[in-house]
Amino acid sequence: MPTQTQPIDYNFAARTVGEGPPIHRDELPRERLARLGPQALKDQELLAVALGTGYRGRHVVDLAESILADYPKESLVDMDLGELSRIKGLGKAKAGVLVAAFELARRGLHKGLGVRPVISAPGDALSMLSDIKDQQREHFLCLYLNARNQVIHKEVVSIGSLSSAIVHPREVFRTAVAQAAASVILAHNHPSGDVSPSQDDINLTRRLVQAGEIMGIDVLDHLIIGSDDFISLKERGLI
């Protein structure tokens, strides 16, 4: 009498040898993402979707779990390509995908596409200015805020020399109008590291404040930052 074989269930996606029981196809991260949305996924599932595949002997979900066990997500997002590439199971290709995804997320947050940062004190803006503080030329940057002091847009409006950045009010307020901003925070770096405001800095700030009053857009502050320090012209009583 022929032996009856067990029917194959194509609704299961088998793991490779040594990876534990099979995962039902409906429970695979990509399928759960499509069915339930990203908010329903655990951290390791989101990472598994980004990775796409594991490696021989390890399913992508197991790989994602092991990575997060060794590297909390708060530190993972700050790792560079070289550091990520050295994690077993990643390599340069997967590490490159993660670095690009993390950078895109950061830019989205800074442009106000995700959870919008709220600026209630000068120090609250510093994390959004880190990309200009070590520049060798002066970068003049604006943070545009809505009526609730949430950052809705960030833009470098001028790049100058070692000691100055020429900024015209129209460059600052053209973007403010386009973004329907209620207010703006000005910021620029001093490559020398000395954050003391020059007379040109003070004069420019006052000119932009006056232009903002005409436009109905408040200039809340002007921050000058160096590699290790910063000052607020508002706190110095210069605005």
C-alpha positions in Angstrom: 0.0 0.0 0.0 1.6 3.3 -1.0 2.5 5.6 1.8 0.4 8.8 1.9 2.5 11.8 1.7 1.9 14.9 3.7 0.5 17.7 1.5 2.7 20.7 1.0 1.4 24.0 2.4 2.5 26.8 0.2 1.3 29.3 2.7 4.4 28.7 4.7 7.8 30.2 3.9 10.3 27.7 5.3 13.4 28.8 7.1 16.8 27.3 6.2 18.4 24.6 8.3 18.9 25.6 11.9 16.6 28.6 11.9 13.6 27.2 13.8 10.1 26.5 12.7 8.7 27.9 9.4 7.1 31.3 9.4 3.6 31.6 8.0 3.6 33.7 4.9 1.1 36.1 6.3 3.5 36.7 9.2 6.5 37.6 7.1 7.5 41.3 7.7 6.8 42.5 4.2 3.3 40.9 4.1 2.5 42.3 7.6 3.7 45.7 6.4 1.4 45.6 3.4 -1.5 44.3 5.4 -1.2 46.3 8.7 1.0 49.2 7.9 4.4 50.1 9.4 3.1 51.1 12.8 2.0 47.6 13.6 5.5 46.1 13.0 8.1 45.5 15.7 11.5 47.1 15.4 13.1 43.8 14.2 10.4 43.4 11.6 11.0 46.9 10.2 14.7 46.2 10.1 14.1 42.8 8.4 12.1 44.6 5.7 14.9 47.0 5.1 17.5 44.2 4.9 15.4 42.1 2.6 17.3 38.8 3.1 19.4 37.0 5.6 22.3 34.7 4.8 22.8 31.0 4.5 21.7 29.4 7.8 20.0 32.5 9.1 16.5 34.0 8.3 16.3 37.7 7.9 14.1 38.0 10.9 16.6 36.2 13.1 19.4 38.4 11.6 17.4 41.6 12.4 16.7 40.4 16.0 20.4 39.6 16.6 21.5 43.0 15.3 19.1 44.9 17.5 20.2 42.7 20.5 23.8 43.8 20.0 23.2 47.3 18.7 20.2 49.3 20.1 18.3 51.2 17.4 19.4 54.5 18.9 23.0 53.7 18.2 22.4 51.8 15.0 21.1 54.8 13.2 24.3 56.7 13.9 26.7 54.1 12.6 28.5 54.8 9.4 28.9 52.5 6.4 32.1 51.0 7.6 30.8 50.1 11.0 27.6 48.6 9.6 29.5 46.7 7.0 31.4 44.8 9.7 28.2 43.4 11.3 27.9 39.7 10.3 25.2 39.2 7.6 25.2 42.8 6.3 28.1 43.6 4.1 28.5 46.8 2.0 25.3 46.3 0.0 22.9 45.9 3.0 24.9 48.4 5.1 24.5 50.9 2.2 20.7 50.5 2.2 20.5 51.2 5.9 22.8 54.2 5.8 20.7 55.7 3.0 17.4 54.9 4.8 18.6 56.5 8.0 19.9 59.6 6.3 16.7 60.0 4.3 14.7 59.7 7.6 16.9 62.4 9.2 16.4 64.7 6.3 12.7 64.1 6.3 12.5 65.0 10.0 14.5 68.1 9.5 12.3 69.2 6.6 9.2 68.7 8.7 8.0 65.6 6.9 7.8 63.5 10.0 7.4 64.3 13.7 8.1 68.0 13.8 10.7 69.3 16.3 9.5 72.0 18.6 11.8 74.9 19.4 11.1 76.5 22.7 14.7 77.5 23.7 18.0 78.2 21.8 19.4 74.8 22.8 16.5 73.0 21.2 17.8 74.0 17.7 21.4 72.8 18.1 20.7 69.2 17.0 19.5 70.6 13.7 22.6 72.7 13.1 25.2 70.0 13.6 25.8 69.7 9.8 27.2 73.2 9.6 29.1 73.7 12.8 32.4 72.2 11.5 32.2 73.6 8.0 35.3 75.5 6.8 33.3 78.2 5.2 30.4 80.2 6.8 27.0 78.6 6.1 23.9 80.7 6.8 21.0 78.5 7.7 17.3 79.2 8.5 14.9 77.1 10.5 11.3 77.9 9.5 8.6 77.4 12.1 4.8 77.3 12.1 2.6 79.1 14.7 3.2 76.3 17.2 7.0 76.7 17.0 7.4 73.4 15.1 10.1 73.3 12.5 8.5 72.9 9.1 11.5 73.5 6.9 15.3 73.8 7.1 17.5 75.4 4.5 21.0 76.7 3.9 20.4 80.1 2.2 24.0 81.2 1.7 27.5 79.8 1.7 30.3 82.4 2.1 34.0 82.6 2.8 36.1 81.8 5.8 34.8 84.8 7.6 31.5 85.9 6.2 28.3 84.8 4.4 26.5 87.4 2.3 22.8 87.1 3.0 20.0 89.2 1.5 16.6 89.4 3.2 14.8 88.2 0.1 16.6 84.9 0.3 15.5 84.4 3.8 11.9 85.5 3.4 11.2 84.1 0.0 11.4 80.6 1.5 9.4 81.7 4.6 6.5 82.8 2.4 6.7 79.7 0.3 6.5 77.5 3.4 3.8 79.7 5.1 6.1 80.1 8.1 5.1 82.1 11.1 8.6 82.7 12.3 12.3 82.0 11.5 15.4 81.2 13.5 18.6 82.3 11.8 21.9 80.5 12.3 25.4 80.5 11.0 28.7 79.0 11.9 32.1 80.7 12.6 34.8 78.4 11.2 37.3 80.0 13.6 35.5 78.5 16.5 35.0 82.0 18.2 31.3 82.4 18.4 31.4 86.1 19.4 29.2 88.1 17.1 30.8 90.6 14.8 29.3 94.0 14.1 28.4 92.7 10.7 26.5 89.8 12.4 24.6 92.3 14.6 23.8 94.6 11.7 22.6 91.8 9.5 20.4 90.4 12.2 18.7 93.8 12.8 18.1 94.2 9.1 16.5 90.8 8.9 14.4 91.5 12.0 13.1 94.7 10.3 12.4 92.9 7.1 10.5 90.3 9.1 8.4 92.9 10.8 7.4 94.2 7.4 6.6 90.7 6.1 4.7 89.7 9.3 7.2 86.9 10.0 9.0 87.0 13.4 12.8 86.5 13.6 12.9 84.6 16.9 16.7 84.4 17.3 20.0 84.3 15.5 22.4 81.5 16.7 26.1 81.6 16.0 27.8 78.2 16.4 31.3 76.8 16.5 32.6 73.3 16.8 32.2 73.4 20.7 30.1 76.4 21.6 27.2 78.6 20.5 25.6 81.9 21.4 22.1 83.3 21.1 21.8 86.9 20.0 18.3 86.9 21.6 19.8 85.9 25.0 22.5 88.5 24.6 19.8 91.2 24.1 20.9 91.9 20.6 17.5 91.2 19.1 
